[in-house]
Amino acid sequence: MGWGPWRTKDGPVTKEPIGPKESLALRLVAERLGGLGGAAWEVAGDRVRGPGRVAVVLGHDHEGSEGHMDLTFVLDTDRPEHTSLPDCVSGFGPTPEAKPERAVQMWATTTGAAVLEMLEQRGRHGAHFPAEDPGGFPGRHAFQGGIVGWGAGPEHSSVQRWAADRAFPPLIAAALTADGLPRQGPIGVKLFFGTFHGKDTAEVRVNGPTSEAASAALLPADRPRPPSGGSHARTYAVLVHPS
């Protein structure tokens, strides 16, 4: 997946015209988050506003793909430089409308769920591992969202089923700690992994850019590797320093 800049990094809502694709994406985000959290989410320009100063900002369509979008969760729009969790997602489907709908569903189930669990901490949306939990990330609170998967062939869902019973922070903690992590602000970690016709893939993105060390650490995980067809999964975690 590619990576592009936000439409507006901070400041007031952009006055750029919003096209039909962008309008659809924003409406889908508002509907999906409203259904998850119960709070009111409404479209405002290039973003979806939630409770308080929380918002989701839609980025530029740098790929030109019907199902691709960049979405940045901003926890405090007054301090976006320290409270932003950027992500990108691509959806697939039989129609132009189905692709962004699937993309938003995947994003909300993984990224959205992790962020909402961090904000609410009620156990409704994802798993919370305290800093000292062996299933978490040493020295950080870890909030892991749901798992989504896709594939082809008789074992298309095997990786997703395997991932549903796993806590992923321990698999990449050593690699990310070696890279060094900032103490200020939340850290968003996207994990994408799977196998397609015998070729393994593992990608870990930390607040947007790929972490080569963490991706390499995730690649040999003891997961299913279908010999034909393919099976992939995606999840997301938010790391927060106890201080």
C-alpha positions as CSV (number, residue, x, y, z in Angstrom):
1,M,0.0,0.0,0.0
2,G,1.2,3.5,-0.8
3,W,1.5,6.4,1.6
4,G,0.5,10.0,1.0
5,P,0.2,13.3,2.8
6,W,-3.0,14.5,4.5
7,R,-5.3,16.8,2.7
8,T,-5.0,19.1,5.8
9,K,-2.5,18.4,8.5
10,D,-4.0,20.7,11.1
11,G,-5.8,23.9,11.5
12,P,-9.3,24.7,10.2
13,V,-11.3,22.3,8.0
14,T,-10.3,22.6,4.4
15,K,-12.5,24.5,2.0
16,E,-11.3,22.4,-1.0
17,P,-14.2,20.9,-2.9
18,I,-14.9,17.3,-1.8
19,G,-15.6,14.9,-4.7
20,P,-18.1,12.1,-4.7
21,K,-15.5,9.4,-3.8
22,E,-14.3,11.5,-0.8
23,S,-17.9,12.3,0.3
24,L,-18.7,8.6,0.2
25,A,-15.6,7.7,2.2
26,L,-16.3,10.3,4.9
27,R,-19.9,9.2,5.2
28,L,-19.0,5.6,5.6
29,V,-16.4,6.5,8.3
30,A,-19.0,8.5,10.2
31,E,-21.6,5.7,10.0
32,R,-19.1,3.0,11.0
33,L,-17.6,4.8,14.0
34,G,-21.0,5.9,15.2
35,G,-22.1,2.3,15.1
36,L,-19.1,1.2,17.0
37,G,-18.9,3.7,19.8
38,G,-22.3,5.1,20.2
39,A,-21.1,8.7,20.1
40,A,-22.0,11.2,17.4
41,W,-19.7,11.4,14.4
42,E,-20.4,13.9,11.7
43,V,-18.8,14.9,8.4
44,A,-17.2,18.4,8.3
45,G,-15.2,19.2,5.2
46,D,-12.3,16.8,4.8
47,R,-12.8,15.0,8.1
48,V,-15.2,13.3,10.4
49,R,-15.6,14.9,13.8
50,G,-16.2,12.9,16.9
51,P,-16.6,13.6,20.6
52,G,-14.4,16.4,22.1
53,R,-11.5,17.2,19.8
54,V,-11.3,13.8,18.2
55,A,-11.4,13.6,14.4
56,V,-10.6,11.4,11.4
57,V,-9.0,13.2,8.5
58,L,-9.2,11.9,5.0
59,G,-5.9,12.2,3.0
60,H,-5.4,12.9,-0.7
61,D,-6.2,10.1,-3.2
62,H,-2.6,9.6,-4.3
63,E,-3.2,6.2,-5.8
64,G,-6.3,6.9,-7.9
65,S,-7.7,3.6,-6.8
66,E,-11.5,3.3,-6.0
67,G,-10.9,1.3,-2.9
68,H,-7.8,3.0,-1.4
69,M,-7.9,5.7,1.2
70,D,-5.6,7.4,3.7
71,L,-7.3,8.0,7.1
72,T,-5.6,9.7,10.1
73,F,-7.2,9.4,13.5
74,V,-6.4,12.7,15.4
75,L,-7.0,12.4,19.1
76,D,-6.7,16.1,19.7
77,T,-7.1,18.5,16.8
78,D,-5.5,21.3,18.8
79,R,-2.3,19.1,19.0
80,P,-2.2,17.0,15.8
81,E,1.6,16.7,15.8
82,H,1.5,14.6,18.9
83,T,-1.8,12.9,18.7
84,S,-2.2,11.6,15.2
85,L,-2.4,8.0,14.1
86,P,-2.1,7.8,10.3
87,D,-3.1,4.7,8.4
88,C,-4.0,3.6,4.8
89,V,-6.3,0.8,3.7
90,S,-7.5,-0.7,0.4
91,G,-10.8,-2.4,-0.1
92,F,-12.0,-4.9,-2.7
93,G,-15.4,-5.5,-4.1
94,P,-17.5,-6.1,-7.2
95,T,-18.6,-2.5,-7.6
96,P,-17.1,1.0,-7.2
97,E,-19.3,1.5,-4.1
98,A,-18.4,-1.8,-2.5
99,K,-14.7,-1.1,-2.5
100,P,-14.6,1.9,-0.2
101,E,-17.3,0.3,1.9
102,R,-15.0,-2.7,2.5
103,A,-12.0,-0.5,3.1
104,V,-13.8,1.5,5.8
105,Q,-15.1,-1.7,7.4
106,M,-11.6,-3.2,7.5
107,W,-10.1,0.1,8.9
108,A,-12.9,0.4,11.5
109,T,-12.6,-3.2,12.7
110,T,-8.8,-2.9,13.2
111,T,-7.6,0.7,13.6
112,G,-10.9,2.2,14.7
113,A,-11.5,-0.5,17.3
114,A,-8.0,-0.1,18.7
115,V,-8.3,3.7,19.0
116,L,-11.8,3.5,20.5
117,E,-10.6,0.9,23.0
118,M,-7.7,3.2,24.0
119,L,-10.2,6.1,24.5
120,E,-12.9,4.2,26.4
121,Q,-11.0,1.3,28.0
122,R,-14.1,-0.7,28.6
123,G,-13.1,-3.9,26.8
124,R,-15.8,-3.3,24.2
125,H,-13.7,-2.9,21.0
126,G,-10.4,-4.6,21.5
127,A,-7.9,-6.0,23.9
128,H,-5.9,-3.9,26.5
129,F,-2.6,-5.2,27.6
130,P,-1.0,-3.2,30.5
131,A,2.7,-2.4,30.4
132,E,3.6,-5.3,32.6
133,D,1.4,-7.9,30.8
134,P,3.5,-10.7,29.1
135,G,1.0,-10.7,26.2
136,G,1.6,-7.0,25.6
137,F,4.4,-4.6,24.8
138,P,7.1,-4.1,27.5
139,G,6.9,-0.7,29.1
140,R,3.8,0.4,27.1
141,H,0.0,0.0,27.3
142,A,-1.0,-1.9,24.2
143,F,-4.5,-1.7,22.7
144,Q,-5.1,-4.2,19.9
145,G,-8.1,-4.0,17.6
146,G,-9.8,-6.7,15.7
147,I,-8.6,-9.0,12.9
148,V,-9.8,-8.8,9.3
149,G,-8.8,-11.3,6.6
150,W,-9.2,-12.1,3.0
151,G,-7.8,-14.6,0.5
152,A,-8.6,-17.2,-2.2
153,G,-8.8,-21.0,-2.3
154,P,-9.9,-23.6,0.3
155,E,-7.7,-22.1,3.0
156,H,-8.6,-18.4,2.4
157,S,-9.5,-17.7,6.0
158,S,-6.7,-19.8,7.7
159,V,-4.5,-16.8,8.6
160,Q,-7.3,-14.8,10.0
161,R,-8.5,-17.7,12.2
162,W,-4.9,-18.2,13.4
163,A,-4.5,-14.5,14.2
164,A,-7.8,-14.3,16.1
165,D,-6.1,-16.1,19.0
166,R,-2.9,-14.2,19.0
167,A,-1.5,-11.1,20.8
168,F,0.9,-9.4,18.3
169,P,2.8,-6.9,20.4
170,P,5.2,-9.5,21.8
171,L,6.1,-10.7,18.3
172,I,7.5,-7.2,17.3
173,A,8.4,-5.6,20.6
174,A,12.1,-6.4,20.5
175,A,12.5,-5.0,17.0
176,L,10.5,-1.8,17.7
177,T,12.3,-1.2,21.0
178,A,15.7,-1.5,19.3
179,D,14.5,1.1,16.7
180,G,13.6,3.4,19.6
181,L,10.1,4.7,20.3
182,P,9.1,8.2,21.4
183,R,7.6,8.6,24.8
184,Q,5.3,11.4,23.9
185,G,2.0,10.7,22.2
186,P,0.4,7.4,21.1
187,I,2.0,5.1,18.6
188,G,0.0,3.4,15.9
189,V,1.2,0.0,14.6
190,K,-0.4,-1.6,11.6
191,L,0.4,-5.3,10.9
192,F,-0.3,-6.9,7.6
193,F,0.8,-10.5,6.9
194,G,-0.1,-13.6,4.9
195,T,0.8,-15.9,2.0
196,F,-0.1,-15.9,-1.7
197,H,0.8,-18.8,-3.9
198,G,3.7,-19.7,-1.6
199,K,5.1,-16.2,-1.2
200,D,5.1,-14.8,2.3
201,T,4.4,-11.2,3.2
202,A,4.8,-9.3,6.4
203,E,4.6,-5.5,6.8
204,V,4.6,-3.5,10.0
205,R,4.0,0.3,9.8
206,V,4.7,2.5,12.7
207,N,2.8,5.8,12.6
208,G,2.8,5.5,8.8
209,P,6.3,4.5,7.6
210,T,7.3,0.8,7.3
211,S,9.5,-0.6,10.1
212,E,11.8,-3.0,8.3
213,A,13.0,-4.5,11.5
214,A,9.5,-5.2,12.9
215,S,8.4,-6.5,9.5
216,A,11.3,-8.9,9.4
217,A,10.5,-10.1,13.0
218,L,6.8,-10.8,12.0
219,L,7.7,-12.6,8.8
220,P,8.7,-16.0,10.3
221,A,5.7,-16.2,12.7
222,D,4.4,-19.7,13.1
223,R,1.2,-19.2,11.1
224,P,-0.6,-21.1,8.3
225,R,1.0,-21.0,4.9
226,P,-1.5,-22.3,2.3
227,P,0.4,-24.0,-0.6
228,S,-2.2,-22.7,-3.1
229,G,-4.4,-19.7,-3.2
230,G,-3.8,-17.2,-0.5
231,S,-4.7,-16.0,3.0
232,H,-3.9,-12.6,4.5
233,A,-4.8,-10.7,7.7
234,R,-4.6,-7.2,9.1
235,T,-4.7,-5.8,12.6
236,Y,-3.7,-2.6,14.4
237,A,-2.4,-1.7,17.8
238,V,-1.9,1.5,19.7
239,L,1.0,1.8,22.1
240,V,0.9,4.3,25.0
241,H,3.7,5.1,27.5
242,P,2.4,4.9,31.1
243,S,3.6,8.4,31.8
